[in-house]
Amino acid sequence: MTKVKKNILFLSILLLISILTAIIKYNSWQAKHILTVGIYTGSPWDVPNNNQYRVFDYAIKEFKKKHPNVQIRYENGIQKSDYRNWLSEKMVQGKSPDLMIVPNNSFNLLASNGAFKDLSGLMSTNNVSTQSFYPVALKAGELKGKQYALPFQANPRFMVMNKDLLIKNKIFAPSFNWTPAELKRICRQLAITKYQGSKLGITSEYNCSDALMAYNYRLSKTKDNPIQLTTAAAIKGFNLIEYLRNIGQSKIANRDLFDQGKVAFTPISLAKYQTYTSYPYYVTNANNFTWNCLQMPHIKNAKATQVDISMFAISSKARNPKLAWQFLKTLCINKRVQEKAMEINKGCSVLPKVVLDKKVQQALSHNSQGSLTSTKLNAIMNNGYTEPKFRNFGEIYSVLDHSITKALDTNTLDDQIFYIQQQANTELKN
């Protein structure tokens, strides 16, 4: 082989090595600048909303102001009903997204199984104050003293009151912060009034869980049998729901009757309320009465507001945990992103400073006859209770609720309460 050919061969090999090295370095650089995220389309709250990606894309735009070279990838078109299975398959395949929205009712199970990264240290080193969030929102992502997810949006329940119905029946309306005793009083008065026929106090959407929380019912601290359905608070709650069913026929009163102006009260979530009071849904409703928004009735110091929380968590096997953390903060702590999410997704921001902002007050007043103010919404969020952190509590609660409702329907709750309690505790241990 001539010297010239040897030189050409050497240069060719050198060029090939250089190209391969460049490709490897580029792929390595690219891998460090790609963030995968798991989300689904539609609303977390099961209300009409085709704008979920709008909020997410807005957050990406905000994120890229500080991280212009990062690519954020997510799959389009995953339905909420399919998301849990999709995420499970990704985890089994070892292809979990770096950052993911937590599937409904799956936080306890996934966090217990080690699917999520502990964020406690990151929050401490990055000066992320727990005081920035509503307590009920932040605690939703906590398990055994460790923070495994940050809240993105909240959806609290509260009571809507038909003011006109009470006025026509000359019944004194309750204040925003009212009690179970007042609820019973009004329902009893409506049941005996003869003004324009029979009236109903409250819809069947006021459920047993609402009644229990009204008296600050909590699970027992006993490790072996945490579900105690015969405590003083539980008995008062069951008595309340039975009373409402008997005195006001709440068992047959549904949301349609409330829309027709025949029922005084109905619980409603913020997302449904904002859909209910916004155009075009509002103009399609035949209601012609004035409403007001109240907290869920409760005794003093009771946390009686159910608040559903949409959360994001970082995979414990994330390829880019640092980028995931930065984007997680953008989603959950960035004020502009939180404002946009509240505007589009119909839920509530998890940050008090956003809820109490003048922009939010103006938006609420525009859509709700001024009956829901940011001050009221802030109080409702501060009255929220946190779901217990048992591994499979979500599934147990569904069974428990079904069993209690069935017993109430057949007037056999007193006879079955111990059996229901025993079965629930047995399932909770398995």
C-alpha positions as CSV (number, residue, x, y, z in Angstrom):
1,M,0.0,0.0,0.0
2,T,1.4,3.4,-1.0
3,K,2.0,6.1,1.5
4,V,-0.7,8.2,-0.1
5,K,-3.3,5.4,0.3
6,K,-2.2,4.9,3.9
7,N,-2.7,8.6,4.7
8,I,-6.1,8.5,3.0
9,L,-7.1,5.4,5.0
10,F,-5.8,7.0,8.3
11,L,-7.7,10.2,7.6
12,S,-10.8,8.3,6.7
13,I,-10.7,6.3,10.0
14,L,-10.0,9.5,11.9
15,L,-12.9,11.3,10.2
16,L,-15.2,8.3,11.0
17,I,-14.1,8.3,14.6
18,S,-14.8,12.1,14.8
19,I,-18.2,11.7,13.3
20,L,-19.1,8.8,15.7
21,T,-17.8,10.8,18.6
22,A,-19.9,13.8,17.6
23,I,-23.0,11.7,17.2
24,I,-22.5,10.1,20.6
25,K,-21.9,13.5,22.2
26,Y,-24.9,15.0,20.4
27,N,-27.1,12.1,21.5
28,S,-25.8,12.4,25.0
29,W,-26.5,16.2,24.9
30,Q,-29.9,15.7,23.4
31,A,-30.8,13.0,26.0
32,K,-30.0,15.5,28.8
33,H,-32.2,18.1,27.2
34,I,-35.3,16.1,26.5
35,L,-38.0,15.9,29.2
36,T,-40.8,13.3,28.8
37,V,-44.2,14.1,30.5
38,G,-47.3,11.9,31.0
39,I,-50.6,13.8,30.8
40,Y,-54.1,13.0,29.5
41,T,-56.5,15.0,27.5
42,G,-59.7,16.5,28.9
43,S,-60.6,17.8,32.4
44,P,-59.4,16.1,35.6
45,W,-62.9,17.0,37.0
46,D,-65.0,15.3,34.3
47,V,-66.5,18.6,33.0
48,P,-66.5,19.7,29.3
49,N,-63.0,21.0,28.6
50,N,-61.0,20.5,25.4
51,N,-58.3,22.9,26.5
52,Q,-56.1,20.8,28.7
53,Y,-53.2,21.0,26.3
54,R,-53.5,24.8,26.1
55,V,-52.5,25.2,29.8
56,F,-49.7,22.7,29.4
57,D,-48.3,24.4,26.3
58,Y,-48.5,27.7,28.1
59,A,-46.4,26.2,30.9
60,I,-43.9,24.9,28.3
61,K,-43.6,28.4,26.9
62,E,-42.9,29.8,30.4
63,F,-40.4,27.1,31.1
64,K,-38.5,27.7,27.8
65,K,-37.8,31.3,28.9
66,K,-35.1,30.0,31.2
67,H,-34.5,26.6,29.4
68,P,-34.6,27.4,25.7
69,N,-32.7,24.3,24.6
70,V,-35.0,21.8,26.4
71,Q,-37.5,19.7,24.5
72,I,-40.6,18.6,26.3
73,R,-42.3,15.6,24.8
74,Y,-45.8,14.2,25.6
75,E,-48.2,11.9,23.8
76,N,-51.4,13.5,22.5
77,G,-54.8,12.0,22.7
78,I,-54.5,9.8,25.9
79,Q,-58.0,9.8,27.5
80,K,-58.3,10.2,31.2
81,S,-60.1,6.8,31.4
82,D,-57.1,5.1,29.6
83,Y,-54.3,7.1,31.3
84,R,-53.9,4.8,34.3
85,N,-53.4,1.7,32.2
86,W,-51.1,3.6,29.8
87,L,-48.9,4.7,32.7
88,S,-48.8,1.3,34.2
89,E,-47.6,-0.2,30.9
90,K,-44.9,2.4,30.7
91,M,-43.7,1.6,34.2
92,V,-43.6,-2.1,33.5
93,Q,-41.6,-1.5,30.3
94,G,-39.2,0.7,32.2
95,K,-40.2,3.7,30.1
96,S,-41.9,5.9,32.7
97,P,-42.1,9.6,31.8
98,D,-39.8,11.8,33.8
99,L,-42.7,13.8,35.0
100,M,-46.3,12.6,35.2
101,I,-49.8,13.7,36.3
102,V,-50.8,11.3,39.1
103,P,-53.8,9.1,38.0
104,N,-57.0,9.7,40.1
105,N,-57.1,7.7,43.3
106,S,-53.7,6.1,42.6
107,F,-51.3,8.3,44.6
108,N,-51.3,6.1,47.8
109,L,-50.6,2.9,45.9
110,L,-48.0,4.3,43.5
111,A,-46.1,6.2,46.2
112,S,-46.1,3.2,48.5
113,N,-44.7,1.1,45.6
114,G,-41.8,3.5,45.1
115,A,-42.9,4.9,41.7
116,F,-42.3,8.5,42.7
117,K,-39.2,10.5,43.7
118,D,-39.2,12.0,47.2
119,L,-39.3,15.7,46.7
120,S,-38.7,16.7,50.3
121,G,-35.0,17.4,49.9
122,L,-35.5,19.3,46.6
123,M,-38.1,21.5,48.3
124,S,-35.7,22.3,51.2
125,T,-32.6,23.0,49.0
126,N,-34.6,25.1,46.6
127,N,-36.4,27.1,49.3
128,V,-39.8,26.0,48.2
129,S,-42.0,27.0,51.1
130,T,-44.8,24.7,52.2
131,Q,-46.6,27.9,53.1
132,S,-47.0,28.8,49.4
133,F,-49.7,26.1,49.0
134,Y,-53.1,25.5,50.6
135,P,-52.4,22.8,53.3
136,V,-55.1,20.5,51.9
137,A,-53.5,20.6,48.4
138,L,-49.9,20.0,49.6
139,K,-50.9,17.2,52.0
140,A,-52.5,15.3,49.1
141,G,-49.0,14.5,47.8
142,E,-47.6,13.6,51.1
143,L,-47.0,10.0,52.4
144,K,-45.4,9.1,55.7
145,G,-43.9,12.5,56.2
146,K,-42.4,12.7,52.7
147,Q,-43.5,14.8,49.8
148,Y,-43.9,12.6,46.6
149,A,-46.0,15.0,44.5
150,L,-46.8,18.7,44.2
151,P,-50.4,19.9,43.6
152,F,-51.3,21.5,40.3
153,Q,-55.0,22.2,40.7
154,A,-57.8,21.8,43.2
155,N,-61.5,21.2,42.9
156,P,-63.4,21.9,46.1
157,R,-67.0,21.1,46.9
158,F,-69.3,23.7,48.4
159,M,-73.0,24.4,48.8
160,V,-75.2,26.3,46.4
161,M,-78.4,27.9,47.9
162,N,-81.5,29.0,46.1
163,K,-82.1,32.3,47.9
164,D,-85.4,33.0,46.2
165,L,-86.9,29.7,47.4
166,L,-86.1,30.6,51.0
167,I,-87.4,34.2,50.7
168,K,-90.7,33.0,49.2
169,N,-91.2,30.6,52.1
170,K,-90.1,33.3,54.7
171,I,-87.3,31.2,55.9
172,F,-84.2,32.8,57.4
173,A,-81.2,32.1,55.2
174,P,-78.0,30.8,56.7
175,S,-74.7,32.7,56.6
176,F,-71.7,31.5,54.6
177,N,-70.2,29.7,57.6
178,W,-73.1,27.6,58.8
179,T,-73.8,24.5,60.8
180,P,-75.6,21.1,60.4
181,A,-78.2,22.3,62.9
182,E,-79.1,25.2,60.6
183,L,-79.4,22.7,57.6
184,K,-81.8,20.6,59.6
185,R,-83.8,23.6,60.7
186,I,-84.3,24.9,57.1
187,C,-85.1,21.4,55.7
188,R,-87.7,20.9,58.4
189,Q,-89.3,24.3,57.7
190,L,-89.4,23.5,54.0
191,A,-91.0,20.2,54.6
192,I,-94.0,21.7,56.4
193,T,-94.5,24.7,54.3
194,K,-97.5,24.7,51.9
195,Y,-96.3,27.5,49.7
196,Q,-96.9,26.4,46.0
197,G,-96.9,22.8,47.0
198,S,-94.2,20.6,48.5
199,K,-90.6,21.8,48.8
200,L,-87.4,19.9,49.2
201,G,-84.5,20.9,51.4
202,I,-81.4,19.4,49.8
203,T,-80.5,17.1,46.9
204,S,-79.3,13.5,47.2
205,E,-75.8,14.7,46.2
206,Y,-75.3,15.6,49.8
207,N,-73.9,12.3,50.8
208,C,-73.0,10.3,53.9
209,S,-69.4,11.4,53.7
210,D,-70.5,15.1,53.7
211,A,-72.6,14.4,56.8
212,L,-69.7,12.6,58.6
213,M,-67.2,15.4,57.9
214,A,-69.8,18.0,59.1
215,Y,-69.1,16.7,62.6
216,N,-65.3,16.4,62.0
217,Y,-65.3,12.6,61.7
218,R,-61.8,11.1,61.4
219,L,-60.4,7.7,61.2
220,S,-59.4,6.1,64.5
221,K,-55.7,6.2,65.5
222,T,-56.0,2.5,66.3
223,K,-53.7,0.6,63.9
224,D,-55.7,-2.6,63.7
225,N,-59.1,-1.1,63.1
226,P,-58.8,2.5,61.9
227,I,-62.3,2.6,60.4
228,Q,-64.6,3.2,63.4
229,L,-68.2,3.8,62.4
230,T,-69.6,4.0,65.9
231,T,-67.8,7.0,67.3
232,A,-69.8,10.0,68.5
233,A,-69.0,12.0,65.4
234,A,-69.9,9.1,63.1
235,I,-73.3,8.6,64.9
236,K,-74.1,12.3,64.5
237,G,-73.3,12.2,60.9
238,F,-75.4,9.1,60.2
239,N,-78.3,10.7,62.2
240,L,-78.0,13.8,60.1
241,I,-78.2,12.0,56.7
242,E,-81.1,9.9,57.9
243,Y,-82.9,12.9,59.2
244,L,-82.5,14.8,55.9
245,R,-83.7,11.8,54.0
246,N,-86.8,11.4,56.2
247,I,-87.8,15.0,56.6
248,G,-87.1,16.4,53.2
249,Q,-87.2,13.4,50.9
250,S,-83.6,14.2,49.8
251,K,-83.3,10.6,48.5
252,I,-85.4,11.6,45.5
253,A,-84.2,15.2,45.0
254,N,-81.7,15.4,42.2
255,R,-79.9,18.2,40.5
256,D,-82.6,18.6,37.9
257,L,-85.1,19.5,40.6
258,F,-82.6,22.1,41.9
259,D,-82.4,23.6,38.4
260,Q,-86.1,23.8,38.4
261,G,-86.1,25.9,41.6
262,K,-87.7,23.2,43.7
263,V,-84.8,22.4,46.1
264,A,-83.1,24.8,48.4
265,F,-79.5,23.4,48.5
266,T,-77.2,21.2,46.5
267,P,-73.5,20.5,46.8
268,I,-71.4,21.2,43.7
269,S,-67.8,21.2,42.8
270,L,-66.0,24.4,41.7
271,A,-65.4,22.9,38.2
272,K,-69.1,22.0,37.7
273,Y,-70.2,25.3,39.2
274,Q,-68.0,27.3,36.8
275,T,-69.3,25.3,33.9
276,Y,-72.8,25.6,35.2
277,T,-72.6,29.4,35.4
278,S,-70.7,30.1,32.2
279,Y,-71.8,30.7,28.6
280,P,-73.1,28.8,26.8
281,Y,-74.1,26.2,29.4
282,Y,-75.8,28.8,31.6
283,V,-78.2,30.1,28.9
284,T,-79.3,26.5,28.2
285,N,-80.5,26.1,31.8
286,A,-84.1,27.1,32.7
287,N,-83.2,28.3,36.1
288,N,-84.6,31.7,37.0
289,F,-83.6,32.1,40.6
290,T,-80.8,33.8,42.5
291,W,-78.3,31.6,44.2
292,N,-75.6,32.0,46.8
293,C,-72.5,30.0,47.6
294,L,-71.9,28.7,51.1
295,Q,-69.3,26.5,52.8
296,M,-70.4,22.9,53.5
297,P,-72.2,23.0,56.9
298,H,-70.0,22.0,59.8
299,I,-69.5,22.3,63.5
300,K,-66.8,24.6,64.9
301,N,-63.2,23.7,63.8
302,A,-64.4,20.9,61.6
303,K,-62.7,20.4,58.2
304,A,-65.7,19.5,56.1
305,T,-64.8,20.3,52.5
306,Q,-64.0,17.6,50.0
307,V,-61.2,18.8,47.7
308,D,-60.0,16.8,44.8
309,I,-56.4,17.5,43.9
310,S,-54.7,17.1,40.5
311,M,-51.0,16.4,41.2
312,F,-47.7,15.9,39.3
313,A,-44.9,13.6,40.4
314,I,-41.4,12.8,39.3
315,S,-40.7,9.2,38.4
316,S,-38.2,7.5,40.7
317,K,-36.5,6.3,37.6
318,A,-36.5,9.6,35.7
319,R,-33.7,10.1,33.3
320,N,-33.7,13.8,33.8
321,P,-34.9,14.4,37.4
322,K,-33.3,17.9,37.6
323,L,-35.2,19.1,34.5
324,A,-38.3,17.4,35.7
325,W,-38.0,19.3,39.0
326,Q,-37.6,22.6,37.2
327,F,-40.7,22.0,35.1
328,L,-42.7,20.8,38.1
329,K,-42.0,24.1,39.8
330,T,-43.2,25.9,36.6
331,L,-46.5,24.0,36.6
332,C,-47.2,24.2,40.3
333,I,-45.5,27.4,41.6
334,N,-45.3,29.8,38.7
335,K,-48.1,32.4,39.3
336,R,-48.8,33.0,35.6
337,V,-49.2,29.3,34.9
338,Q,-51.5,28.9,37.9
339,E,-53.6,31.8,36.8
340,K,-53.9,30.4,33.3
341,A,-54.8,26.9,34.6
342,M,-57.5,28.4,36.8
343,E,-58.9,30.4,33.9
344,I,-59.0,27.5,31.4
345,N,-59.5,24.3,33.5
346,K,-62.3,25.6,35.7
347,G,-60.5,24.4,38.9
348,C,-58.9,26.3,41.7
349,S,-55.3,27.3,42.0
350,V,-53.3,25.6,44.8
351,L,-51.7,28.9,45.6
352,P,-53.6,31.3,47.9
353,K,-51.8,34.3,46.3
354,V,-53.4,33.4,43.0
355,V,-56.9,32.8,44.4
356,L,-56.9,36.2,46.3
357,D,-55.6,38.1,43.2
358,K,-57.9,40.8,41.8
359,K,-58.0,39.1,38.4
360,V,-59.5,36.0,39.9
361,Q,-62.1,38.0,41.7
362,Q,-63.1,39.8,38.5
363,A,-63.4,36.5,36.7
364,L,-65.5,34.9,39.4
365,S,-67.8,37.9,39.6
366,H,-68.3,37.8,35.8
367,N,-69.5,34.2,35.8
368,S,-71.4,33.7,39.0
369,Q,-73.7,36.6,39.8
370,G,-71.0,37.7,42.3
371,S,-72.1,35.0,44.7
372,L,-68.7,33.3,44.7
373,T,-65.9,35.6,45.6
374,S,-62.2,34.9,45.9
375,T,-62.5,35.5,49.7
376,K,-65.2,32.8,49.9
377,L,-63.2,30.4,47.7
378,N,-60.1,31.0,49.9
379,A,-62.1,30.1,53.0
380,I,-63.6,27.0,51.3
381,M,-60.1,25.8,50.4
382,N,-58.8,26.4,53.9
383,N,-61.7,24.2,55.2
384,G,-60.6,21.2,53.1
385,Y,-59.9,17.8,54.6
386,T,-57.2,15.4,53.4
387,E,-57.9,11.9,52.4
388,P,-56.3,9.2,54.6
389,K,-53.0,7.7,53.3
390,F,-53.7,4.0,53.5
391,R,-52.3,2.2,50.5
392,N,-55.7,1.1,49.1
393,F,-58.0,3.5,50.8
394,G,-59.5,4.8,47.5
395,E,-60.9,1.4,46.6
396,I,-62.0,0.7,50.2
397,Y,-63.8,4.0,50.4
398,S,-65.8,3.3,47.3
399,V,-67.0,-0.1,48.7
400,L,-67.7,1.5,52.1
401,D,-69.7,4.3,50.5
402,H,-71.7,1.8,48.5
403,S,-72.4,-0.4,51.5
404,I,-73.5,2.5,53.7
405,T,-75.8,4.0,51.0
406,K,-77.4,0.6,50.4
407,A,-78.0,0.2,54.1
408,L,-79.5,3.7,54.3
409,D,-81.8,2.9,51.3
410,T,-83.1,-0.2,53.1
411,N,-83.3,1.4,56.6
412,T,-80.9,-1.3,57.9
413,L,-77.9,0.8,58.8
414,D,-78.2,0.2,62.6
415,D,-78.2,-3.6,62.0
416,Q,-75.3,-3.6,59.5
417,I,-73.0,-0.9,60.8
418,F,-70.7,-3.3,62.7
419,Y,-70.5,-5.7,59.8
420,I,-69.7,-2.9,57.3
421,Q,-67.0,-1.6,59.7
422,Q,-65.5,-5.1,60.0
423,Q,-65.4,-5.8,56.3
424,A,-63.8,-2.4,55.5
425,N,-61.0,-2.9,58.1
426,T,-60.4,-6.4,56.8
427,E,-60.0,-5.2,53.2
428,L,-57.8,-2.3,54.4
429,K,-55.2,-4.8,55.8
430,N,-55.1,-6.9,52.6
